[in-house]
Amino acid sequence: MSQDKTQEKTQRKAKTLEDEIATAREKLKLLEEKQREQKKKWRDKNQKAVLELIRSEKLDLVDFEKWKATLPQLKSLLMGN
């Protein structure tokens, strides 16, 4: 009798390979969305911090043309290129 119960549970829990793949894809989709949200939050937080730093150093008073001319060098320093 206990063998029948074990077999019954196994049959109920058994999924097709397609069902397992569909479940895994759905989980992946949710994880990718969560990752996108985390990256967006990080970018937003970083942008605010960078703008606050620029303001605190009074670099927001520097003329746009000077920023534009210096930006390639600054970018190279910051990005390590």
PDB file of N, CA, C and O in Angstrom:
ATOM      1  N   MET A   1       0.813  -1.187   0.000  1.00  0.00           N
ATOM      2  CA  MET A   1       0.000   0.000   0.000  1.00  0.00           C
ATOM      3  C   MET A   1       0.863   1.260   0.000  1.00  0.00           C
ATOM      4  O   MET A   1       0.565   2.205  -0.730  1.00  0.00           O
ATOM      5  N   SER A   2       1.940   1.292   0.814  1.00  0.00           N
ATOM      6  CA  SER A   2       2.799   2.461   0.849  1.00  0.00           C
ATOM      7  C   SER A   2       3.493   2.675  -0.493  1.00  0.00           C
ATOM      8  O   SER A   2       3.794   3.809  -0.866  1.00  0.00           O
ATOM      9  N   GLN A   3       3.742   1.605  -1.206  1.00  0.00           N
ATOM     10  CA  GLN A   3       4.355   1.715  -2.530  1.00  0.00           C
ATOM     11  C   GLN A   3       3.392   2.411  -3.491  1.00  0.00           C
ATOM     12  O   GLN A   3       3.830   3.190  -4.338  1.00  0.00           O
ATOM     13  N   ASP A   4       2.103   2.146  -3.378  1.00  0.00           N
ATOM     14  CA  ASP A   4       1.101   2.795  -4.221  1.00  0.00           C
ATOM     15  C   ASP A   4       1.069   4.298  -3.960  1.00  0.00           C
ATOM     16  O   ASP A   4       0.963   5.091  -4.896  1.00  0.00           O
ATOM     17  N   LYS A   5       1.160   4.695  -2.677  1.00  0.00           N
ATOM     18  CA  LYS A   5       1.139   6.115  -2.326  1.00  0.00           C
ATOM     19  C   LYS A   5       2.377   6.825  -2.878  1.00  0.00           C
ATOM     20  O   LYS A   5       2.278   7.934  -3.403  1.00  0.00           O
ATOM     21  N   THR A   6       3.519   6.194  -2.758  1.00  0.00           N
ATOM     22  CA  THR A   6       4.761   6.769  -3.273  1.00  0.00           C
ATOM     23  C   THR A   6       4.678   6.934  -4.783  1.00  0.00           C
ATOM     24  O   THR A   6       5.071   7.968  -5.322  1.00  0.00           O
ATOM     25  N   GLN A   7       4.180   5.943  -5.446  1.00  0.00           N
ATOM     26  CA  GLN A   7       4.053   5.992  -6.896  1.00  0.00           C
ATOM     27  C   GLN A   7       3.049   7.075  -7.302  1.00  0.00           C
ATOM     28  O   GLN A   7       3.242   7.764  -8.303  1.00  0.00           O
ATOM     29  N   GLU A   8       1.982   7.218  -6.523  1.00  0.00           N
ATOM     30  CA  GLU A   8       0.962   8.221  -6.808  1.00  0.00           C
ATOM     31  C   GLU A   8       1.552   9.631  -6.684  1.00  0.00           C
ATOM     32  O   GLU A   8       1.300  10.481  -7.538  1.00  0.00           O
ATOM     33  N   LYS A   9       2.338   9.887  -5.623  1.00  0.00           N
ATOM     34  CA  LYS A   9       2.969  11.191  -5.437  1.00  0.00           C
ATOM     35  C   LYS A   9       3.940  11.488  -6.575  1.00  0.00           C
ATOM     36  O   LYS A   9       3.990  12.613  -7.072  1.00  0.00           O
ATOM     37  N   THR A  10       4.697  10.500  -6.981  1.00  0.00           N
ATOM     38  CA  THR A  10       5.656  10.672  -8.062  1.00  0.00           C
ATOM     39  C   THR A  10       4.938  11.032  -9.353  1.00  0.00           C
ATOM     40  O   THR A  10       5.392  11.890 -10.111  1.00  0.00           O
ATOM     41  N   GLN A  11       3.833  10.383  -9.593  1.00  0.00           N
ATOM     42  CA  GLN A  11       3.088  10.665 -10.818  1.00  0.00           C
ATOM     43  C   GLN A  11       2.503  12.073 -10.790  1.00  0.00           C
ATOM     44  O   GLN A  11       2.484  12.748 -11.820  1.00  0.00           O
ATOM     45  N   ARG A  12       2.029  12.527  -9.642  1.00  0.00           N
ATOM     46  CA  ARG A  12       1.456  13.868  -9.554  1.00  0.00           C
ATOM     47  C   ARG A  12       2.527  14.940  -9.696  1.00  0.00           C
ATOM     48  O   ARG A  12       2.278  15.985 -10.297  1.00  0.00           O
ATOM     49  N   LYS A  13       3.710  14.695  -9.153  1.00  0.00           N
ATOM     50  CA  LYS A  13       4.773  15.683  -9.194  1.00  0.00           C
ATOM     51  C   LYS A  13       5.519  15.691 -10.519  1.00  0.00           C
ATOM     52  O   LYS A  13       6.197  16.666 -10.845  1.00  0.00           O
ATOM     53  N   ALA A  14       5.402  14.648 -11.258  1.00  0.00           N
ATOM     54  CA  ALA A  14       6.136  14.548 -12.517  1.00  0.00           C
ATOM     55  C   ALA A  14       5.640  15.601 -13.490  1.00  0.00           C
ATOM     56  O   ALA A  14       4.438  15.751 -13.711  1.00  0.00           O
ATOM     57  N   LYS A  15       6.573  16.315 -14.059  1.00  0.00           N
ATOM     58  CA  LYS A  15       6.258  17.325 -15.058  1.00  0.00           C
ATOM     59  C   LYS A  15       6.925  16.910 -16.364  1.00  0.00           C
ATOM     60  O   LYS A  15       7.901  16.160 -16.396  1.00  0.00           O
ATOM     61  N   THR A  16       6.369  17.416 -17.393  1.00  0.00           N
ATOM     62  CA  THR A  16       7.027  17.153 -18.663  1.00  0.00           C
ATOM     63  C   THR A  16       8.233  18.067 -18.762  1.00  0.00           C
ATOM     64  O   THR A  16       8.314  19.078 -18.064  1.00  0.00           O
ATOM     65  N   LEU A  17       9.141  17.723 -19.604  1.00  0.00           N
ATOM     66  CA  LEU A  17      10.326  18.543 -19.828  1.00  0.00           C
ATOM     67  C   LEU A  17       9.927  19.935 -20.322  1.00  0.00           C
ATOM     68  O   LEU A  17      10.546  20.936 -19.960  1.00  0.00           O
ATOM     69  N   GLU A  18       8.892  19.983 -21.147  1.00  0.00           N
ATOM     70  CA  GLU A  18       8.414  21.269 -21.668  1.00  0.00           C
ATOM     71  C   GLU A  18       7.910  22.162 -20.532  1.00  0.00           C
ATOM     72  O   GLU A  18       8.144  23.370 -20.534  1.00  0.00           O
ATOM     73  N   ASP A  19       7.211  21.554 -19.555  1.00  0.00           N
ATOM     74  CA  ASP A  19       6.718  22.330 -18.417  1.00  0.00           C
ATOM     75  C   ASP A  19       7.878  22.892 -17.607  1.00  0.00           C
ATOM     76  O   ASP A  19       7.843  24.046 -17.181  1.00  0.00           O
ATOM     77  N   GLU A  20       8.890  22.088 -17.398  1.00  0.00           N
ATOM     78  CA  GLU A  20      10.058  22.537 -16.640  1.00  0.00           C
ATOM     79  C   GLU A  20      10.789  23.658 -17.375  1.00  0.00           C
ATOM     80  O   GLU A  20      11.246  24.620 -16.757  1.00  0.00           O
ATOM     81  N   ILE A  21      10.896  23.528 -18.685  1.00  0.00           N
ATOM     82  CA  ILE A  21      11.551  24.577 -19.485  1.00  0.00           C
ATOM     83  C   ILE A  21      10.737  25.861 -19.413  1.00  0.00           C
ATOM     84  O   ILE A  21      11.308  26.940 -19.259  1.00  0.00           O
ATOM     85  N   ALA A  22       9.431  25.768 -19.520  1.00  0.00           N
ATOM     86  CA  ALA A  22       8.561  26.949 -19.443  1.00  0.00           C
ATOM     87  C   ALA A  22       8.695  27.629 -18.079  1.00  0.00           C
ATOM     88  O   ALA A  22       8.741  28.856 -17.994  1.00  0.00           O
ATOM     89  N   THR A  23       8.756  26.842 -17.035  1.00  0.00           N
ATOM     90  CA  THR A  23       8.923  27.392 -15.688  1.00  0.00           C
ATOM     91  C   THR A  23      10.278  28.085 -15.557  1.00  0.00           C
ATOM     92  O   THR A  23      10.373  29.169 -14.982  1.00  0.00           O
ATOM     93  N   ALA A  24      11.310  27.464 -16.086  1.00  0.00           N
ATOM     94  CA  ALA A  24      12.655  28.054 -16.026  1.00  0.00           C
ATOM     95  C   ALA A  24      12.718  29.353 -16.823  1.00  0.00           C
ATOM     96  O   ALA A  24      13.357  30.315 -16.397  1.00  0.00           O
ATOM     97  N   ARG A  25      12.057  29.382 -17.978  1.00  0.00           N
ATOM     98  CA  ARG A  25      12.047  30.614 -18.791  1.00  0.00           C
ATOM     99  C   ARG A  25      11.336  31.740 -18.061  1.00  0.00           C
ATOM    100  O   ARG A  25      11.788  32.884 -18.087  1.00  0.00           O
ATOM    101  N   GLU A  26      10.237  31.421 -17.416  1.00  0.00           N
ATOM    102  CA  GLU A  26       9.495  32.429 -16.662  1.00  0.00           C
ATOM    103  C   GLU A  26      10.343  32.968 -15.513  1.00  0.00           C
ATOM    104  O   GLU A  26      10.363  34.171 -15.254  1.00  0.00           O
ATOM    105  N   LYS A  27      11.038  32.069 -14.832  1.00  0.00           N
ATOM    106  CA  LYS A  27      11.913  32.487 -13.739  1.00  0.00           C
ATOM    107  C   LYS A  27      13.042  33.373 -14.266  1.00  0.00           C
ATOM    108  O   LYS A  27      13.383  34.384 -13.653  1.00  0.00           O
ATOM    109  N   LEU A  28      13.615  32.991 -15.397  1.00  0.00           N
ATOM    110  CA  LEU A  28      14.672  33.784 -16.022  1.00  0.00           C
ATOM    111  C   LEU A  28      14.160  35.172 -16.387  1.00  0.00           C
ATOM    112  O   LEU A  28      14.840  36.173 -16.162  1.00  0.00           O
ATOM    113  N   LYS A  29      12.972  35.223 -16.945  1.00  0.00           N
ATOM    114  CA  LYS A  29      12.363  36.503 -17.330  1.00  0.00           C
ATOM    115  C   LYS A  29      12.205  37.408 -16.104  1.00  0.00           C
ATOM    116  O   LYS A  29      12.502  38.601 -16.173  1.00  0.00           O
ATOM    117  N   LEU A  30      11.743  36.853 -14.996  1.00  0.00           N
ATOM    118  CA  LEU A  30      11.576  37.628 -13.767  1.00  0.00           C
ATOM    119  C   LEU A  30      12.920  38.093 -13.218  1.00  0.00           C
ATOM    120  O   LEU A  30      13.045  39.226 -12.754  1.00  0.00           O
ATOM    121  N   LEU A  31      13.922  37.224 -13.270  1.00  0.00           N
ATOM    122  CA  LEU A  31      15.252  37.601 -12.792  1.00  0.00           C
ATOM    123  C   LEU A  31      15.874  38.689 -13.660  1.00  0.00           C
ATOM    124  O   LEU A  31      16.528  39.595 -13.143  1.00  0.00           O
ATOM    125  N   GLU A  32      15.678  38.609 -14.975  1.00  0.00           N
ATOM    126  CA  GLU A  32      16.211  39.640 -15.871  1.00  0.00           C
ATOM    127  C   GLU A  32      15.534  40.984 -15.614  1.00  0.00           C
ATOM    128  O   GLU A  32      16.190  42.024 -15.656  1.00  0.00           O
ATOM    129  N   GLU A  33      14.238  40.970 -15.350  1.00  0.00           N
ATOM    130  CA  GLU A  33      13.521  42.202 -15.028  1.00  0.00           C
ATOM    131  C   GLU A  33      14.041  42.788 -13.717  1.00  0.00           C
ATOM    132  O   GLU A  33      14.230  43.999 -13.602  1.00  0.00           O
ATOM    133  N   LYS A  34      14.268  41.933 -12.747  1.00  0.00           N
ATOM    134  CA  LYS A  34      14.808  42.381 -11.461  1.00  0.00           C
ATOM    135  C   LYS A  34      16.194  42.996 -11.654  1.00  0.00           C
ATOM    136  O   LYS A  34      16.517  44.016 -11.046  1.00  0.00           O
ATOM    137  N   GLN A  35      17.010  42.371 -12.504  1.00  0.00           N
ATOM    138  CA  GLN A  35      18.353  42.892 -12.784  1.00  0.00           C
ATOM    139  C   GLN A  35      18.270  44.257 -13.466  1.00  0.00           C
ATOM    140  O   GLN A  35      19.027  45.167 -13.128  1.00  0.00           O
ATOM    141  N   ARG A  36      17.355  44.402 -14.424  1.00  0.00           N
ATOM    142  CA  ARG A  36      17.182  45.703 -15.091  1.00  0.00           C
ATOM    143  C   ARG A  36      16.792  46.787 -14.095  1.00  0.00           C
ATOM    144  O   ARG A  36      17.300  47.907 -14.157  1.00  0.00           O
ATOM    145  N   GLU A  37      15.897  46.456 -13.185  1.00  0.00           N
ATOM    146  CA  GLU A  37      15.469  47.416 -12.166  1.00  0.00           C
ATOM    147  C   GLU A  37      16.634  47.810 -11.264  1.00  0.00           C
ATOM    148  O   GLU A  37      16.797  48.988 -10.942  1.00  0.00           O
ATOM    149  N   GLN A  38      17.441  46.840 -10.854  1.00  0.00           N
ATOM    150  CA  GLN A  38      18.592  47.128  -9.997  1.00  0.00           C
ATOM    151  C   GLN A  38      19.586  48.040 -10.712  1.00  0.00           C
ATOM    152  O   GLN A  38      20.110  48.984 -10.119  1.00  0.00           O
ATOM    153  N   LYS A  39      19.841  47.752 -11.992  1.00  0.00           N
ATOM    154  CA  LYS A  39      20.765  48.589 -12.762  1.00  0.00           C
ATOM    155  C   LYS A  39      20.224  50.003 -12.917  1.00  0.00           C
ATOM    156  O   LYS A  39      20.979  50.971 -12.823  1.00  0.00           O
ATOM    157  N   LYS A  40      18.931  50.127 -13.152  1.00  0.00           N
ATOM    158  CA  LYS A  40      18.307  51.447 -13.301  1.00  0.00           C
ATOM    159  C   LYS A  40      18.421  52.231 -11.997  1.00  0.00           C
ATOM    160  O   LYS A  40      18.753  53.417 -12.012  1.00  0.00           O
ATOM    161  N   LYS A  41      18.147  51.579 -10.874  1.00  0.00           N
ATOM    162  CA  LYS A  41      18.260  52.251  -9.580  1.00  0.00           C
ATOM    163  C   LYS A  41      19.688  52.701  -9.329  1.00  0.00           C
ATOM    164  O   LYS A  41      19.918  53.802  -8.827  1.00  0.00           O
ATOM    165  N   TRP A  42      20.658  51.843  -9.681  1.00  0.00           N
ATOM    166  CA  TRP A  42      22.058  52.200  -9.482  1.00  0.00           C
ATOM    167  C   TRP A  42      22.432  53.421 -10.342  1.00  0.00           C
ATOM    168  O   TRP A  42      23.090  54.348  -9.872  1.00  0.00           O
ATOM    169  N   ARG A  43      21.993  53.397 -11.620  1.00  0.00           N
ATOM    170  CA  ARG A  43      22.299  54.530 -12.511  1.00  0.00           C
ATOM    171  C   ARG A  43      21.690  55.828 -11.986  1.00  0.00           C
ATOM    172  O   ARG A  43      22.351  56.867 -11.976  1.00  0.00           O
ATOM    173  N   ASP A  44      20.436  55.770 -11.553  1.00  0.00           N
ATOM    174  CA  ASP A  44      19.779  56.961 -11.019  1.00  0.00           C
ATOM    175  C   ASP A  44      20.511  57.503  -9.799  1.00  0.00           C
ATOM    176  O   ASP A  44      20.741  58.707  -9.679  1.00  0.00           O
ATOM    177  N   LYS A  45      20.873  56.600  -8.899  1.00  0.00           N
ATOM    178  CA  LYS A  45      21.590  56.997  -7.686  1.00  0.00           C
ATOM    179  C   LYS A  45      22.956  57.585  -8.039  1.00  0.00           C
ATOM    180  O   LYS A  45      23.373  58.589  -7.461  1.00  0.00           O
ATOM    181  N   ASN A  46      23.645  56.962  -8.982  1.00  0.00           N
ATOM    182  CA  ASN A  46      24.965  57.427  -9.399  1.00  0.00           C
ATOM    183  C   ASN A  46      24.881  58.798 -10.073  1.00  0.00           C
ATOM    184  O   ASN A  46      25.712  59.670  -9.817  1.00  0.00           O
ATOM    185  N   GLN A  47      23.887  58.986 -10.927  1.00  0.00           N
ATOM    186  CA  GLN A  47      23.725  60.281 -11.598  1.00  0.00           C
ATOM    187  C   GLN A  47      23.512  61.398 -10.581  1.00  0.00           C
ATOM    188  O   GLN A  47      24.104  62.471 -10.696  1.00  0.00           O
ATOM    189  N   LYS A  48      22.674  61.146  -9.595  1.00  0.00           N
ATOM    190  CA  LYS A  48      22.430  62.161  -8.559  1.00  0.00           C
ATOM    191  C   LYS A  48      23.708  62.476  -7.794  1.00  0.00           C
ATOM    192  O   LYS A  48      23.997  63.638  -7.509  1.00  0.00           O
ATOM    193  N   ALA A  49      24.472  61.439  -7.464  1.00  0.00           N
ATOM    194  CA  ALA A  49      25.715  61.641  -6.715  1.00  0.00           C
ATOM    195  C   ALA A  49      26.737  62.427  -7.537  1.00  0.00           C
ATOM    196  O   ALA A  49      27.409  63.316  -7.015  1.00  0.00           O
ATOM    197  N   VAL A  50      26.851  62.095  -8.820  1.00  0.00           N
ATOM    198  CA  VAL A  50      27.813  62.791  -9.689  1.00  0.00           C
ATOM    199  C   VAL A  50      27.410  64.261  -9.850  1.00  0.00           C
ATOM    200  O   VAL A  50      28.256  65.152  -9.774  1.00  0.00           O
ATOM    201  N   LEU A  51      26.128  64.505 -10.069  1.00  0.00           N
ATOM    202  CA  LEU A  51      25.675  65.895 -10.206  1.00  0.00           C
ATOM    203  C   LEU A  51      25.896  66.689  -8.917  1.00  0.00           C
ATOM    204  O   LEU A  51      26.269  67.861  -8.964  1.00  0.00           O
ATOM    205  N   GLU A  52      25.669  66.057  -7.781  1.00  0.00           N
ATOM    206  CA  GLU A  52      25.901  66.724  -6.500  1.00  0.00           C
ATOM    207  C   GLU A  52      27.389  67.034  -6.325  1.00  0.00           C
ATOM    208  O   GLU A  52      27.747  68.104  -5.832  1.00  0.00           O
ATOM    209  N   LEU A  53      28.255  66.102  -6.726  1.00  0.00           N
ATOM    210  CA  LEU A  53      29.695  66.332  -6.646  1.00  0.00           C
ATOM    211  C   LEU A  53      30.107  67.497  -7.544  1.00  0.00           C
ATOM    212  O   LEU A  53      30.885  68.358  -7.132  1.00  0.00           O
ATOM    213  N   ILE A  54      29.591  67.523  -8.757  1.00  0.00           N
ATOM    214  CA  ILE A  54      29.905  68.618  -9.691  1.00  0.00           C
ATOM    215  C   ILE A  54      29.474  69.957  -9.103  1.00  0.00           C
ATOM    216  O   ILE A  54      30.207  70.943  -9.175  1.00  0.00           O
ATOM    217  N   ARG A  55      28.285  69.981  -8.525  1.00  0.00           N
ATOM    218  CA  ARG A  55      27.794  71.229  -7.917  1.00  0.00           C
ATOM    219  C   ARG A  55      28.637  71.631  -6.715  1.00  0.00           C
ATOM    220  O   ARG A  55      28.979  72.803  -6.560  1.00  0.00           O
ATOM    221  N   SER A  56      28.973  70.671  -5.871  1.00  0.00           N
ATOM    222  CA  SER A  56      29.732  70.988  -4.652  1.00  0.00           C
ATOM    223  C   SER A  56      31.132  71.506  -4.982  1.00  0.00           C
ATOM    224  O   SER A  56      31.700  72.293  -4.224  1.00  0.00           O
ATOM    225  N   GLU A  57      31.678  71.072  -6.092  1.00  0.00           N
ATOM    226  CA  GLU A  57      33.000  71.546  -6.523  1.00  0.00           C
ATOM    227  C   GLU A  57      32.898  72.779  -7.420  1.00  0.00           C
ATOM    228  O   GLU A  57      33.900  73.262  -7.946  1.00  0.00           O
ATOM    229  N   LYS A  58      31.682  73.274  -7.585  1.00  0.00           N
ATOM    230  CA  LYS A  58      31.382  74.452  -8.403  1.00  0.00           C
ATOM    231  C   LYS A  58      31.777  74.264  -9.876  1.00  0.00           C
ATOM    232  O   LYS A  58      32.054  75.227 -10.591  1.00  0.00           O
ATOM    233  N   LEU A  59      31.795  73.008 -10.300  1.00  0.00           N
ATOM    234  CA  LEU A  59      32.109  72.729 -11.695  1.00  0.00           C
ATOM    235  C   LEU A  59      30.919  72.992 -12.606  1.00  0.00           C
ATOM    236  O   LEU A  59      31.064  73.026 -13.828  1.00  0.00           O
ATOM    237  N   ASP A  60      29.756  73.178 -12.020  1.00  0.00           N
ATOM    238  CA  ASP A  60      28.589  73.523 -12.824  1.00  0.00           C
ATOM    239  C   ASP A  60      28.663  74.970 -13.315  1.00  0.00           C
ATOM    240  O   ASP A  60      27.840  75.402 -14.121  1.00  0.00           O
ATOM    241  N   LEU A  61      29.655  75.712 -12.823  1.00  0.00           N
ATOM    242  CA  LEU A  61      29.859  77.093 -13.270  1.00  0.00           C
ATOM    243  C   LEU A  61      30.814  77.184 -14.461  1.00  0.00           C
ATOM    244  O   LEU A  61      30.990  78.254 -15.044  1.00  0.00           O
ATOM    245  N   VAL A  62      31.425  76.062 -14.813  1.00  0.00           N
ATOM    246  CA  VAL A  62      32.349  76.023 -15.951  1.00  0.00           C
ATOM    247  C   VAL A  62      31.539  76.076 -17.240  1.00  0.00           C
ATOM    248  O   VAL A  62      30.514  75.409 -17.380  1.00  0.00           O
ATOM    249  N   ASP A  63      32.022  76.881 -18.171  1.00  0.00           N
ATOM    250  CA  ASP A  63      31.344  77.067 -19.453  1.00  0.00           C
ATOM    251  C   ASP A  63      31.211  75.746 -20.219  1.00  0.00           C
ATOM    252  O   ASP A  63      32.108  74.903 -20.184  1.00  0.00           O
ATOM    253  N   PHE A  64      30.095  75.582 -20.900  1.00  0.00           N
ATOM    254  CA  PHE A  64      29.805  74.368 -21.655  1.00  0.00           C
ATOM    255  C   PHE A  64      30.891  74.052 -22.670  1.00  0.00           C
ATOM    256  O   PHE A  64      31.287  72.894 -22.802  1.00  0.00           O
ATOM    257  N   GLU A  65      31.377  75.047 -23.384  1.00  0.00           N
ATOM    258  CA  GLU A  65      32.398  74.814 -24.420  1.00  0.00           C
ATOM    259  C   GLU A  65      33.682  74.254 -23.804  1.00  0.00           C
ATOM    260  O   GLU A  65      34.365  73.433 -24.417  1.00  0.00           O
ATOM    261  N   LYS A  66      34.003  74.701 -22.599  1.00  0.00           N
ATOM    262  CA  LYS A  66      35.186  74.185 -21.919  1.00  0.00           C
ATOM    263  C   LYS A  66      34.973  72.709 -21.535  1.00  0.00           C
ATOM    264  O   LYS A  66      35.881  71.888 -21.672  1.00  0.00           O
ATOM    265  N   TRP A  67      33.775  72.388 -21.059  1.00  0.00           N
ATOM    266  CA  TRP A  67      33.428  70.994 -20.755  1.00  0.00           C
ATOM    267  C   TRP A  67      33.551  70.140 -22.006  1.00  0.00           C
ATOM    268  O   TRP A  67      34.128  69.053 -21.983  1.00  0.00           O
ATOM    269  N   LYS A  68      33.000  70.651 -23.094  1.00  0.00           N
ATOM    270  CA  LYS A  68      32.985  69.906 -24.354  1.00  0.00           C
ATOM    271  C   LYS A  68      34.407  69.625 -24.842  1.00  0.00           C
ATOM    272  O   LYS A  68      34.700  68.525 -25.309  1.00  0.00           O
ATOM    273  N   ALA A  69      35.284  70.617 -24.733  1.00  0.00           N
ATOM    274  CA  ALA A  69      36.670  70.461 -25.188  1.00  0.00           C
ATOM    275  C   ALA A  69      37.456  69.514 -24.281  1.00  0.00           C
ATOM    276  O   ALA A  69      38.329  68.790 -24.760  1.00  0.00           O
ATOM    277  N   THR A  70      37.163  69.508 -23.002  1.00  0.00           N
ATOM    278  CA  THR A  70      37.916  68.723 -22.031  1.00  0.00           C
ATOM    279  C   THR A  70      37.351  67.315 -21.839  1.00  0.00           C
ATOM    280  O   THR A  70      38.039  66.435 -21.320  1.00  0.00           O
ATOM    281  N   LEU A  71      36.133  67.106 -22.244  1.00  0.00           N
ATOM    282  CA  LEU A  71      35.453  65.847 -21.985  1.00  0.00           C
ATOM    283  C   LEU A  71      36.186  64.601 -22.501  1.00  0.00           C
ATOM    284  O   LEU A  71      36.222  63.601 -21.785  1.00  0.00           O
ATOM    285  N   PRO A  72      36.770  64.612 -23.706  1.00  0.00           N
ATOM    286  CA  PRO A  72      37.496  63.402 -24.144  1.00  0.00           C
ATOM    287  C   PRO A  72      38.625  63.006 -23.193  1.00  0.00           C
ATOM    288  O   PRO A  72      38.814  61.822 -22.912  1.00  0.00           O
ATOM    289  N   GLN A  73      39.373  63.989 -22.700  1.00  0.00           N
ATOM    290  CA  GLN A  73      40.461  63.702 -21.761  1.00  0.00           C
ATOM    291  C   GLN A  73      39.910  63.207 -20.424  1.00  0.00           C
ATOM    292  O   GLN A  73      40.423  62.251 -19.843  1.00  0.00           O
ATOM    293  N   LEU A  74      38.874  63.864 -19.954  1.00  0.00           N
ATOM    294  CA  LEU A  74      38.248  63.480 -18.695  1.00  0.00           C
ATOM    295  C   LEU A  74      37.675  62.066 -18.788  1.00  0.00           C
ATOM    296  O   LEU A  74      37.820  61.257 -17.871  1.00  0.00           O
ATOM    297  N   LYS A  75      37.035  61.797 -19.895  1.00  0.00           N
ATOM    298  CA  LYS A  75      36.452  60.477 -20.104  1.00  0.00           C
ATOM    299  C   LYS A  75      37.547  59.407 -20.115  1.00  0.00           C
ATOM    300  O   LYS A  75      37.381  58.337 -19.530  1.00  0.00           O
ATOM    301  N   SER A  76      38.647  59.697 -20.774  1.00  0.00           N
ATOM    302  CA  SER A  76      39.758  58.758 -20.820  1.00  0.00           C
ATOM    303  C   SER A  76      40.315  58.486 -19.428  1.00  0.00           C
ATOM    304  O   SER A  76      40.632  57.343 -19.099  1.00  0.00           O
ATOM    305  N   LEU A  77      40.435  59.518 -18.618  1.00  0.00           N
ATOM    306  CA  LEU A  77      40.921  59.357 -17.245  1.00  0.00           C
ATOM    307  C   LEU A  77      39.955  58.518 -16.413  1.00  0.00           C
ATOM    308  O   LEU A  77      40.374  57.621 -15.681  1.00  0.00           O
ATOM    309  N   LEU A  78      38.683  58.809 -16.526  1.00  0.00           N
ATOM    310  CA  LEU A  78      37.671  58.122 -15.706  1.00  0.00           C
ATOM    311  C   LEU A  78      37.415  56.689 -16.158  1.00  0.00           C
ATOM    312  O   LEU A  78      37.181  55.809 -15.330  1.00  0.00           O
ATOM    313  N   MET A  79      37.458  56.454 -17.451  1.00  0.00           N
ATOM    314  CA  MET A  79      37.115  55.138 -17.995  1.00  0.00           C
ATOM    315  C   MET A  79      38.348  54.237 -18.125  1.00  0.00           C
ATOM    316  O   MET A  79      38.222  53.041 -18.385  1.00  0.00           O
ATOM    317  N   GLY A  80      39.528  54.812 -17.944  1.00  0.00           N
ATOM    318  CA  GLY A  80      40.751  54.017 -17.993  1.00  0.00           C
ATOM    319  C   GLY A  80      41.176  53.640 -19.398  1.00  0.00           C
ATOM    320  O   GLY A  80      41.850  52.628 -19.588  1.00  0.00           O
ATOM    321  N   ASN A  81      40.800  54.421 -20.368  1.00  0.00           N
ATOM    322  CA  ASN A  81      41.191  54.122 -21.772  1.00  0.00           C
ATOM    323  C   ASN A  81      42.483  54.810 -22.129  1.00  0.00           C
ATOM    324  O   ASN A  81      42.962  54.677 -23.255  1.00  0.00           O
TER     325      ASN A  81
END
